[in-house]
Amino acid sequence: MNLANKITIARIILAPVFMVFLLVTVPYGELIAWAIFILASITDALDGYIARSRKQITKFGKFLDPLADKLLITAALITLVGLGRLHSAVAVIIISREFAVTGLRVIAAGEGMVISASKLGKLKTITQVIAISAIMLQAGFEDLVAMDVSIDFLVDLSVWVAVVVTILSGIDYFNKNRHLIRLG
């Protein structure tokens, strides 16, 4: 197993660790959870860079990398809904898109094909990481106002940008791979 795939597996392991620190009341638990979330998110770019630079791109990595992203994002969304910090409709929309695209990838795998992450899919992940980070950091900045724009508005904006980009990237995957739907 190459280094890039090991980093991806580490990201999968970090998802439940992140959840524990977000859910359990310990000193600086939310800050630790946020740091773990950011570390795991950064490793998403790192594993791809390593795989490309070392010419070690594998089918396993192409499949596992987006799965690791989905696990981390889904863990964060469900936890934030459980804590009452995110509306469940947002989580349902994002997670539904993730399941739909994963289903498309399963159909592709059955046909011997791999659907790699698209640029819009990568943008989707970035907007989701920003939105989740904003929600996690929001409690520490509730009274802060910058340029007459409230932090709550900026957090809400980041969430809705993530939702829109998530939907658009899902539509993009299905449009580009509609031939697979006919096969499946």
MDTraj code that builds the backbone (N, CA, C; nanometers):
import mdtraj as md
import numpy as np

residues = "MET ASN LEU ALA ASN LYS ILE THR ILE ALA ARG ILE ILE LEU ALA PRO VAL PHE MET VAL PHE LEU LEU VAL THR VAL PRO TYR GLY GLU LEU ILE ALA TRP ALA ILE PHE ILE LEU ALA SER ILE THR ASP ALA LEU ASP GLY TYR ILE ALA ARG SER ARG LYS GLN ILE THR LYS PHE GLY LYS PHE LEU ASP PRO LEU ALA ASP LYS LEU LEU ILE THR ALA ALA LEU ILE THR LEU VAL GLY LEU GLY ARG LEU HIS SER ALA VAL ALA VAL ILE ILE ILE SER ARG GLU PHE ALA VAL THR GLY LEU ARG VAL ILE ALA ALA GLY GLU GLY MET VAL ILE SER ALA SER LYS LEU GLY LYS LEU LYS THR ILE THR GLN VAL ILE ALA ILE SER ALA ILE MET LEU GLN ALA GLY PHE GLU ASP LEU VAL ALA MET ASP VAL SER ILE ASP PHE LEU VAL ASP LEU SER VAL TRP VAL ALA VAL VAL VAL THR ILE LEU SER GLY ILE ASP TYR PHE ASN LYS ASN ARG HIS LEU ILE ARG LEU GLY".split()
xyz = np.array([
    [0.0854, -0.1182, 0.0000],
    [0.0000, 0.0000, 0.0000],
    [0.0893, 0.1236, 0.0000],
    [0.0576, 0.2174, -0.0887],
    [0.1421, 0.3358, -0.0992],
    [0.1073, 0.4399, 0.0077],
    [0.1930, 0.5411, 0.0182],
    [0.1788, 0.6438, 0.1217],
    [0.0476, 0.7204, 0.1084],
    [0.0094, 0.7539, -0.0131],
    [-0.1142, 0.8302, -0.0333],
    [-0.2350, 0.7538, 0.0207],
    [-0.2409, 0.6245, -0.0052],
    [-0.3528, 0.5441, 0.0446],
    [-0.3490, 0.5310, 0.1967],
    [-0.2293, 0.5255, 0.2540],
    [-0.2178, 0.5218, 0.4005],
    [-0.2706, 0.6513, 0.4623],
    [-0.2422, 0.7640, 0.3983],
    [-0.2920, 0.8928, 0.4479],
    [-0.4445, 0.8961, 0.4390],
    [-0.4983, 0.8425, 0.3314],
    [-0.6439, 0.8374, 0.3162],
    [-0.7062, 0.7523, 0.4263],
    [-0.6454, 0.6398, 0.4575],
    [-0.6958, 0.5539, 0.5653],
    [-0.6868, 0.6262, 0.6992],
    [-0.5807, 0.7021, 0.7196],
    [-0.5688, 0.7814, 0.8433],
    [-0.6837, 0.8809, 0.8538],
    [-0.7239, 0.9392, 0.7404],
    [-0.8362, 1.0334, 0.7403],
    [-0.9650, 0.9631, 0.7829],
    [-0.9829, 0.8413, 0.7396],
    [-1.1007, 0.7638, 0.7798],
    [-1.0989, 0.7398, 0.9302],
    [-0.9829, 0.7090, 0.9841],
    [-0.9693, 0.6849, 1.1284],
    [-0.9944, 0.8127, 1.2078],
    [-0.9571, 0.9273, 1.1525],
    [-0.9759, 1.0544, 1.2232],
    [-1.1229, 1.0936, 1.2373],
    [-1.2104, 1.0444, 1.1506],
    [-1.3525, 1.0835, 1.1558],
    [-1.4170, 1.0507, 1.2907],
    [-1.4072, 0.9277, 1.3414],
    [-1.4684, 0.9022, 1.4726],
    [-1.3959, 0.9727, 1.5878],
    [-1.2663, 0.9929, 1.5743],
    [-1.1918, 1.0659, 1.6779],
    [-1.2432, 1.2095, 1.6845],
    [-1.2639, 1.2697, 1.5689],
    [-1.3222, 1.4036, 1.5605],
    [-1.4573, 1.4076, 1.6318],
    [-1.5420, 1.3088, 1.6026],
    [-1.6756, 1.3050, 1.6631],
    [-1.6688, 1.2975, 1.8149],
    [-1.5798, 1.2157, 1.8660],
    [-1.5674, 1.2000, 2.0111],
    [-1.5338, 1.3335, 2.0758],
    [-1.4372, 1.4042, 2.0215],
    [-1.3982, 1.5329, 2.0814],
    [-1.5082, 1.6382, 2.0681],
    [-1.5890, 1.6283, 1.9654],
    [-1.6984, 1.7232, 1.9496],
    [-1.8132, 1.6918, 2.0453],
    [-1.8333, 1.5646, 2.0747],
    [-1.9469, 1.5234, 2.1577],
    [-1.9177, 1.5183, 2.3068],
    [-1.7963, 1.4813, 2.3435],
    [-1.7619, 1.4637, 2.4842],
    [-1.7168, 1.5977, 2.5416],
    [-1.7656, 1.6272, 2.6599],
    [-1.7289, 1.7532, 2.7237],
    [-1.5936, 1.7384, 2.7921],
    [-1.4931, 1.7927, 2.7279],
    [-1.3577, 1.7955, 2.7836],
    [-1.3028, 1.9356, 2.7585],
    [-1.2073, 1.9787, 2.8398],
    [-1.1498, 2.1111, 2.8145],
    [-1.0961, 2.1203, 2.6707],
    [-1.1364, 2.2246, 2.6030],
    [-1.0932, 2.2517, 2.4650],
    [-1.1360, 2.1435, 2.3656],
    [-1.2365, 2.0656, 2.4031],
    [-1.2823, 1.9565, 2.3171],
    [-1.3239, 2.0022, 2.1785],
    [-1.4003, 2.1128, 2.1723],
    [-1.4441, 2.1616, 2.0410],
    [-1.3270, 2.2129, 1.9580],
    [-1.2324, 2.2771, 2.0236],
    [-1.1147, 2.3257, 1.9518],
    [-1.0316, 2.2082, 1.8999],
    [-1.0177, 2.1051, 1.9829],
    [-0.9448, 1.9850, 1.9401],
    [-1.0186, 1.9189, 1.8236],
    [-1.1519, 1.9101, 1.8351],
    [-1.2325, 1.8513, 1.7270],
    [-1.2134, 1.9298, 1.5976],
    [-1.2165, 2.0623, 1.6086],
    [-1.1974, 2.1461, 1.4904],
    [-1.0591, 2.1221, 1.4301],
    [-0.9559, 2.1149, 1.5145],
    [-0.8191, 2.0918, 1.4658],
    [-0.8089, 1.9562, 1.3954],
    [-0.8726, 1.8546, 1.4519],
    [-0.8725, 1.7219, 1.3891],
    [-0.9446, 1.7282, 1.2546],
    [-1.0569, 1.7983, 1.2519],
    [-1.1335, 1.8125, 1.1278],
    [-1.0500, 1.8820, 1.0203],
    [-0.9833, 1.9889, 1.0578],
    [-0.8984, 2.0618, 0.9623],
    [-0.7816, 1.9741, 0.9170],
    [-0.7172, 1.9046, 1.0106],
    [-0.6071, 1.8143, 0.9749],
    [-0.6545, 1.7085, 0.8757],
    [-0.7673, 1.6470, 0.9057],
    [-0.8208, 1.5448, 0.8159],
    [-0.8543, 1.6047, 0.6794],
    [-0.9072, 1.7253, 0.6793],
    [-0.9419, 1.7915, 0.5532],
    [-0.8177, 1.8250, 0.4713],
    [-0.7127, 1.8687, 0.5380],
    [-0.5874, 1.9010, 0.4687],
    [-0.5250, 1.7754, 0.4089],
    [-0.5366, 1.6633, 0.4796],
    [-0.4793, 1.5395, 0.4262],
    [-0.5480, 1.4973, 0.2972],
    [-0.6695, 1.5478, 0.2731],
    [-0.7380, 1.5183, 0.1474],
    [-0.6569, 1.5713, 0.0295],
    [-0.6091, 1.6933, 0.0409],
    [-0.5258, 1.7500, -0.0655],
    [-0.3886, 1.6835, -0.0680],
    [-0.3365, 1.6526, 0.0494],
    [-0.2026, 1.5949, 0.0600],
    [-0.1940, 1.4575, -0.0058],
    [-0.2909, 1.3706, 0.0218],
    [-0.2820, 1.2364, -0.0355],
    [-0.2914, 1.2401, -0.1881],
    [-0.3750, 1.3288, -0.2402],
    [-0.3846, 1.3420, -0.3858],
    [-0.2557, 1.3941, -0.4469],
    [-0.1962, 1.4935, -0.3815],
    [-0.0696, 1.5496, -0.4298],
    [0.0396, 1.4421, -0.4303],
    [0.0480, 1.3665, -0.3219],
    [0.1505, 1.2620, -0.3120],
    [0.1293, 1.1566, -0.4205],
    [0.0051, 1.1144, -0.4386],
    [-0.0233, 1.0122, -0.5399],
    [0.0142, 1.0606, -0.6800],
    [-0.0199, 1.1861, -0.7111],
    [0.0122, 1.2392, -0.8439],
    [0.1623, 1.2602, -0.8619],
    [0.2278, 1.3195, -0.7614],
    [0.3701, 1.3518, -0.7758],
    [0.4574, 1.2267, -0.7826],
    [0.4139, 1.1207, -0.7172],
    [0.4911, 0.9956, -0.7194],
    [0.4405, 0.8982, -0.8256],
    [0.3431, 0.9444, -0.9030],
    [0.2818, 0.8591, -1.0049],
    [0.2326, 0.7278, -0.9434],
    [0.1640, 0.7424, -0.8297],
    [0.1112, 0.6265, -0.7577],
    [-0.0413, 0.6325, -0.7471],
    [-0.1045, 0.6826, -0.8510],
    [-0.2509, 0.6875, -0.8522],
    [-0.3016, 0.5453, -0.8748],
    [-0.3895, 0.5011, -0.7861],
    [-0.4426, 0.3650, -0.7948],
    [-0.5950, 0.3694, -0.8013],
    [-0.6544, 0.2620, -0.8525],
    [-0.8005, 0.2514, -0.8521],
    [-0.8514, 0.2507, -0.7085],
    [-0.7774, 0.1835, -0.6212],
    [-0.8139, 0.1790, -0.4795],
    [-0.8175, 0.3201, -0.4214],
    [-0.7171, 0.3992, -0.4513],
    [-0.7112, 0.5366, -0.4020],
    [-0.8209, 0.6237, -0.4601],
    [-0.8501, 0.6051, -0.5896],
    [-0.9570, 0.6827, -0.6530],
    [-1.0925, 0.6517, -0.5901],
    [-1.1096, 0.5282, -0.5448],
    [-1.2354, 0.4903, -0.4799],
    [-1.2361, 0.5312, -0.3331],
    [-1.1233, 0.5075, -0.2637],
    [-1.1174, 0.5304, -0.1197],
    [-1.1155, 0.6786, -0.0834],
    [-1.0493, 0.7615, -0.1630],
    [-1.0374, 0.9036, -0.1307],
    [-1.1733, 0.9727, -0.1178],
    [-1.2622, 0.9602, -0.2165],
    [-1.3925, 1.0249, -0.1989],
    [-1.4741, 0.9621, -0.0861],
    [-1.4538, 0.8328, -0.0610],
    [-1.5237, 0.7675, 0.0497],
    [-1.4787, 0.8259, 0.1834],
    [-1.3492, 0.8499, 0.1971],
    [-1.2965, 0.9107, 0.3198],
    [-1.3552, 1.0501, 0.3399],
    [-1.3668, 1.1263, 0.2313],
    [-1.4287, 1.2594, 0.2395],
    [-1.5722, 1.2483, 0.2884],
    [-1.6457, 1.1542, 0.2307],
    [-1.7860, 1.1370, 0.2668],
    [-1.8008, 1.0980, 0.4134],
    [-1.7145, 1.0112, 0.4613],
    [-1.7216, 0.9704, 0.6020],
    [-1.6960, 1.0879, 0.6951],
    [-1.5951, 1.1665, 0.6656],
    [-1.5622, 1.2809, 0.7502],
    [-1.6740, 1.3848, 0.7479],
    [-1.7199, 1.4203, 0.6296],
    [-1.8246, 1.5218, 0.6167],
    [-1.9548, 1.4719, 0.6795],
    [-1.9910, 1.3469, 0.6528],
    [-2.1140, 1.2912, 0.7097],
    [-2.1066, 1.2858, 0.8613],
    [-1.9933, 1.2442, 0.9148],
    [-1.9763, 1.2414, 1.0608],
    [-1.9943, 1.3810, 1.1192],
    [-1.9364, 1.4795, 1.0541],
    [-1.9485, 1.6178, 1.1028],
    [-2.0924, 1.6661, 1.0955],
    [-2.1584, 1.6428, 0.9838],
    [-2.2958, 1.6901, 0.9670],
    [-2.3902, 1.6272, 1.0687],
    [-2.3819, 1.4959, 1.0829],
    [-2.4708, 1.4267, 1.1769],
    [-2.4452, 1.4737, 1.3196],
    [-2.3200, 1.4896, 1.3552],
    [-2.2860, 1.5360, 1.4899],
    [-2.3379, 1.6773, 1.5131],
    [-2.3203, 1.7652, 1.4162],
    [-2.3675, 1.9034, 1.4316],
    [-2.5199, 1.9106, 1.4382],
    [-2.5890, 1.8250, 1.3638],
    [-2.7354, 1.8184, 1.3752],
    [-2.7731, 1.7714, 1.5150],
    [-2.7057, 1.6671, 1.5626],
    [-2.7326, 1.6147, 1.6966],
    [-2.7103, 1.7174, 1.8062],
    [-2.6154, 1.8058, 1.7844],
    [-2.5865, 1.9113, 1.8824],
    [-2.6776, 2.0335, 1.8648],
    [-2.7658, 2.0289, 1.7651],
    [-2.8574, 2.1398, 1.7412],
    [-2.7928, 2.2609, 1.6765],
    [-2.6818, 2.2396, 1.6080],
    [-2.6090, 2.3522, 1.5486],
    [-2.6216, 2.3583, 1.3966],
    [-2.6930, 2.2617, 1.3410],
    [-2.7149, 2.2588, 1.1970],
    [-2.8543, 2.2038, 1.1722],
    [-2.9269, 2.2653, 1.0813],
    [-3.0612, 2.2176, 1.0488],
    [-3.0500, 2.0831, 0.9777],
    [-3.1362, 1.9908, 1.0145],
    [-3.1300, 1.8562, 0.9581],
    [-3.1510, 1.8548, 0.8067],
    [-3.2283, 1.9495, 0.7525],
    [-3.2511, 1.9528, 0.6073],
    [-3.1202, 1.9712, 0.5309],
    [-3.0314, 2.0520, 0.5848],
    [-2.9010, 2.0733, 0.5207],
    [-2.8239, 1.9415, 0.5163],
    [-2.8215, 1.8715, 0.6287],
    [-2.7505, 1.7434, 0.6344],
    [-2.8130, 1.6422, 0.5389],
    [-2.9446, 1.6374, 0.5332],
    [-3.0125, 1.5424, 0.4446],
    [-2.9783, 1.5707, 0.2984],
    [-2.9795, 1.6969, 0.2586],
    [-2.9468, 1.7326, 0.1198],
    [-2.8039, 1.6903, 0.0861],
    [-2.7104, 1.7259, 0.1724],
    [-2.5694, 1.6958, 0.1444],
    [-2.5438, 1.5458, 0.1467],
    [-2.5946, 1.4775, 0.2485],
    [-2.5707, 1.3331, 0.2599],
    [-2.6403, 1.2577, 0.1465],
    [-2.7590, 1.3018, 0.1064],
    [-2.8292, 1.2372, -0.0057],
    [-2.7472, 1.2460, -0.1336],
    [-2.6881, 1.3613, -0.1586],
    [-2.6034, 1.3768, -0.2761],
    [-2.4844, 1.2826, -0.2679],
    [-2.4267, 1.2713, -0.1482],
    [-2.3109, 1.1836, -0.1310],
    [-2.3481, 1.0381, -0.1605],
    [-2.4637, 0.9932, -0.1101],
    [-2.5081, 0.8564, -0.1378],
    [-2.5360, 0.8368, -0.2866],
    [-2.5987, 0.9354, -0.3498],
    [-2.6310, 0.9238, -0.4918],
    [-2.5045, 0.9109, -0.5765],
    [-2.4062, 0.9947, -0.5495],
    [-2.2820, 0.9887, -0.6270],
    [-2.2052, 0.8603, -0.5951],
    [-2.2092, 0.8166, -0.4708],
    [-2.1458, 0.6888, -0.4365],
    [-2.2136, 0.5748, -0.5119],
    [-2.3458, 0.5787, -0.5213],
    [-2.4182, 0.4782, -0.5993],
    [-2.3749, 0.4787, -0.7447],
    [-2.3562, 0.5970, -0.7996],
    [-2.3083, 0.6099, -0.9366],
    [-2.1689, 0.5487, -0.9502],
    [-2.0858, 0.5707, -0.8505],
    [-1.9501, 0.5135, -0.8529],
    [-1.9545, 0.3607, -0.8444],
    [-2.0492, 0.3075, -0.7685],
    [-2.0643, 0.1617, -0.7580],
    [-2.1057, 0.1041, -0.8934],
    [-2.1995, 0.1712, -0.9606],
    [-2.2392, 0.1270, -1.0950],
    [-2.1186, 0.1295, -1.1883],
    [-2.0407, 0.2370, -1.1813],
    [-1.9209, 0.2486, -1.2654],
    [-1.8227, 0.1361, -1.2345],
    [-1.8033, 0.1073, -1.1066],
    [-1.7105, 0.0003, -1.0677],
    [-1.7571, -0.1337, -1.1243],
    [-1.8872, -0.1557, -1.1251],
    [-1.9418, -0.2782, -1.1823],
    [-1.9149, -0.2903, -1.3314],
    [-1.8948, -0.1777, -1.3953],
    [-1.8628, -0.1742, -1.5387],
    [-1.7119, -0.1657, -1.5628],
    [-1.6335, -0.1772, -1.4539],
    [-1.4883, -0.1701, -1.4665],
    [-1.4347, -0.0298, -1.4833],
    [-1.5147, 0.0687, -1.4451],
    [-1.4751, 0.2088, -1.4592],
    [-1.4602, 0.2721, -1.3211],
    [-1.3819, 0.3782, -1.3160],
    [-1.3660, 0.4558, -1.1935],
    [-1.4017, 0.6002, -1.2258],
    [-1.4891, 0.6579, -1.1441],
    [-1.5234, 0.7992, -1.1603],
    [-1.4353, 0.8780, -1.0644],
    [-1.3430, 0.9530, -1.1193],
    [-1.2537, 1.0348, -1.0367],
    [-1.3261, 1.1609, -0.9917],
    [-1.2716, 1.2222, -0.8879],
    [-1.3288, 1.3476, -0.8384],
    [-1.3147, 1.4556, -0.9449],
    [-1.4219, 1.5300, -0.9662],
    [-1.4189, 1.6405, -1.0622],
    [-1.3762, 1.7687, -0.9911],
    [-1.3479, 1.8707, -1.0692],
    [-1.3123, 2.0002, -1.0091],
    [-1.4283, 2.0553, -0.9277],
    [-1.5497, 2.0397, -0.9781],
    [-1.6667, 2.0859, -0.9037],
    [-1.6857, 2.0026, -0.7767],
    [-1.6541, 1.8737, -0.7848],
    [-1.6601, 1.7881, -0.6666],
    [-1.5587, 1.8306, -0.5614],
    [-1.4414, 1.8711, -0.6068],
    [-1.3391, 1.9200, -0.5130],
    [-1.3810, 2.0529, -0.4521],
    [-1.4416, 2.1402, -0.5330],
    [-1.4936, 2.2666, -0.4809],
    [-1.6032, 2.2404, -0.3780],
    [-1.6856, 2.1408, -0.4051],
    [-1.7906, 2.1011, -0.3114],
    [-1.7303, 2.0664, -0.1763],
    [-1.6254, 1.9867, -0.1780],
    [-1.5600, 1.9471, -0.0534],
    [-1.5046, 2.0690, 0.0195],
    [-1.4433, 2.1594, -0.0525],
    [-1.3879, 2.2811, 0.0094],
    [-1.4985, 2.3640, 0.0734],
    [-1.6105, 2.3826, 0.0017],
    [-1.7191, 2.4634, 0.0592],
    [-1.7796, 2.3953, 0.1812],
    [-1.7854, 2.2629, 0.1794],
    [-1.8377, 2.1903, 0.2956],
    [-1.7444, 2.2045, 0.4154],
    [-1.6149, 2.1944, 0.3916],
    [-1.5173, 2.2101, 0.5004],
    [-1.5266, 2.3508, 0.5596],
    [-1.5394, 2.4506, 0.4743],
    [-1.5522, 2.5886, 0.5232],
    [-1.6791, 2.6042, 0.6062],
    [-1.7903, 2.5525, 0.5559],
    [-1.9176, 2.5657, 0.6278],
    [-1.9134, 2.4945, 0.7623],
    [-1.8619, 2.3734, 0.7644],
    [-1.8548, 2.2975, 0.8897],
    [-1.7605, 2.3663, 0.9875],
    [-1.6476, 2.4142, 0.9388],
    [-1.5542, 2.4879, 1.0252],
    [-1.6204, 2.6129, 1.0814],
    [-1.6934, 2.6845, 0.9972],
    [-1.7616, 2.8063, 1.0426],
    [-1.8626, 2.7750, 1.1521],
    [-1.9376, 2.6671, 1.1342],
    [-2.0350, 2.6277, 1.2368],
    [-1.9637, 2.5947, 1.3673],
    [-1.8542, 2.5204, 1.3575],
    [-1.7819, 2.4803, 1.4784],
    [-1.7210, 2.6000, 1.5500],
    [-1.6752, 2.6986, 1.4750],
    [-1.6109, 2.8156, 1.5351],
    [-1.7107, 2.9243, 1.5745],
    [-1.8324, 2.9129, 1.5278],
    [-1.9345, 3.0157, 1.5491],
    [-1.9566, 3.0476, 1.6964],
    [-1.9606, 2.9471, 1.7801],
    [-1.9884, 2.9693, 1.9226],
    [-1.8865, 3.0629, 1.9865],
    [-1.7630, 3.0567, 1.9429],
    [-1.6595, 3.1416, 2.0007],
    [-1.6635, 3.2852, 1.9530],
    [-1.7420, 3.3113, 1.8487],
    [-1.7445, 3.4453, 1.7904],
    [-1.8853, 3.5040, 1.7832],
    [-1.9768, 3.4544, 1.8657],
    [-2.1169, 3.4962, 1.8566],
    [-2.1373, 3.6464, 1.8704],
    [-2.0572, 3.7121, 1.9514],
    [-2.0775, 3.8544, 1.9743],
    [-1.9948, 3.9429, 1.8815],
    [-1.9149, 3.8822, 1.7967],
    [-1.8272, 3.9585, 1.7081],
    [-1.9037, 4.0080, 1.5857],
    [-1.8834, 4.1319, 1.5513],
    [-1.9442, 4.1877, 1.4308],
    [-1.8316, 4.2502, 1.3486],
    [-1.8250, 4.2148, 1.2209],
    [-1.7216, 4.2700, 1.1332],
    [-1.7894, 4.3403, 1.0165],
    [-1.7589, 4.4649, 0.9969],
    [-1.8141, 4.5447, 0.8872],
    [-1.9671, 4.5375, 0.8836],
    [-2.0286, 4.5436, 1.0002],
    [-2.1743, 4.5415, 1.0131],
    [-2.2390, 4.4136, 0.9589],
    [-2.1633, 4.3097, 0.9407],
    [-2.2181, 4.1820, 0.8968],
    [-2.2000, 4.0837, 1.0119],
    [-2.3078, 4.0241, 1.0549],
    [-2.2975, 3.9354, 1.1704],
    [-2.2312, 3.8029, 1.1335],
    [-2.1706, 3.7433, 1.2325],
    [-2.1075, 3.6121, 1.2148],
    [-2.2129, 3.5089, 1.1761],
    [-2.3319, 3.5184, 1.2365],
    [-2.4384, 3.4237, 1.2026],
    [-2.4706, 3.4282, 1.0533],
    [-2.4763, 3.5479, 0.9972],
    [-2.5046, 3.5616, 0.8544],
    [-2.3946, 3.4949, 0.7713],
    [-2.2698, 3.5170, 0.8092],
    [-2.1581, 3.4577, 0.7345],
    [-2.1591, 3.3057, 0.7442],
    [-2.1926, 3.2544, 0.8624],
    [-2.2020, 3.1088, 0.8789],
    [-2.3152, 3.0552, 0.7915],
    [-2.4323, 3.1192, 0.7994],
    [-2.5457, 3.0759, 0.7168],
    [-2.5111, 3.0819, 0.5684],
    [-2.4441, 3.1873, 0.5273],
    [-2.4039, 3.2011, 0.3875],
    [-2.3109, 3.0871, 0.3462],
    [-2.2136, 3.0549, 0.4312],
    [-2.1202, 2.9464, 0.3981],
    [-2.1938, 2.8130, 0.3870],
    [-2.2931, 2.7928, 0.4725],
    [-2.3708, 2.6684, 0.4678],
    [-2.4495, 2.6604, 0.3369],
    [-2.5163, 2.7689, 0.3000],
    [-2.5983, 2.7647, 0.1785],
    [-2.5135, 2.7607, 0.0518],
    [-2.3974, 2.8210, 0.0534],
    [-2.3058, 2.8065, -0.0605],
    [-2.2655, 2.6595, -0.0739],
    [-2.2348, 2.5960, 0.0388],
    [-2.1989, 2.4537, 0.0366],
    [-2.3143, 2.3693, -0.0176],
    [-2.4363, 2.3996, 0.0233],
    [-2.5527, 2.3242, -0.0245],
    [-2.5684, 2.3404, -0.1761],
    [-2.5600, 2.4627, -0.2241],
    [-2.5765, 2.4880, -0.3682],
    [-2.4661, 2.4193, -0.4484],
    [-2.3417, 2.4334, -0.4054],
    [-2.2305, 2.3697, -0.4776],
    [-2.2433, 2.2173, -0.4708],
    [-2.2894, 2.1654, -0.3579],
    [-2.3111, 2.0212, -0.3438],
    [-2.4135, 1.9722, -0.4455],
    [-2.5249, 2.0421, -0.4565],
    [-2.6291, 2.0039, -0.5524],
    [-2.5764, 2.0135, -0.6957],
    [-2.5105, 2.1244, -0.7274],
    [-2.4576, 2.1424, -0.8632],
    [-2.3549, 2.0356, -0.8990],
    [-2.2693, 1.9991, -0.8037],
    [-2.1691, 1.8968, -0.8346],
    [-2.2355, 1.7606, -0.8538],
    [-2.3406, 1.7332, -0.7777],
    [-2.4147, 1.6084, -0.7973],
    [-2.4769, 1.6025, -0.9357],
    [-2.5400, 1.7115, -0.9770],
    [-2.5981, 1.7196, -1.1116],
    [-2.4893, 1.7002, -1.2168],
    [-2.3732, 1.7618, -1.1953],
    [-2.2608, 1.7502, -1.2883],
    [-2.2146, 1.6051, -1.3023],
    [-2.1995, 1.5339, -1.1897],
    [-2.1575, 1.3934, -1.1956],
    [-2.2574, 1.3102, -1.2750],
    [-2.3862, 1.3315, -1.2499],
    [-2.4868, 1.2522, -1.3195],
    [-2.4952, 1.2885, -1.4675],
    [-2.4802, 1.4157, -1.5008],
    [-2.4807, 1.4545, -1.6423],
    [-2.3629, 1.3935, -1.7169],
    [-2.2452, 1.3996, -1.6564],
    [-2.1250, 1.3471, -1.7228],
    [-2.1243, 1.1946, -1.7315],
    [-2.2017, 1.1291, -1.6464],
    [-2.1994, 0.9828, -1.6407],
    [-2.3374, 0.9217, -1.6632],
    [-2.4234, 0.9916, -1.7361],
    [-2.5603, 0.9429, -1.7563],
    [-2.5637, 0.8099, -1.8314],
    [-2.4605, 0.7818, -1.9110],
    [-2.4547, 0.6528, -1.9796],
    [-2.4514, 0.5370, -1.8803],
    [-2.3975, 0.5594, -1.7615],
    [-2.3921, 0.4542, -1.6597],
    [-2.5304, 0.4233, -1.6036],
    [-2.6147, 0.5234, -1.5984],
    [-2.7495, 0.5023, -1.5457],
    [-2.8262, 0.4095, -1.6388],
    [-2.8054, 0.4236, -1.7668],
    [-2.8700, 0.3350, -1.8640],
    [-2.8163, 0.1925, -1.8509],
    [-2.6856, 0.1798, -1.8174],
    [-2.6261, 0.0471, -1.8001],
    [-2.6749, -0.0186, -1.6719],
    [-2.6824, 0.0618, -1.5636],
    [-2.7196, 0.0099, -1.4318],
    [-2.8621, -0.0238, -1.4268],
])
top = md.Topology()
chain = top.add_chain()
for i, resn in enumerate(residues, 1):
    res = top.add_residue(resn, chain, resSeq=i)
    for name in ("N", "CA", "C"):
        top.add_atom(name, md.element.get_by_symbol(name[0]), res)
traj = md.Trajectory(xyz[None], top)
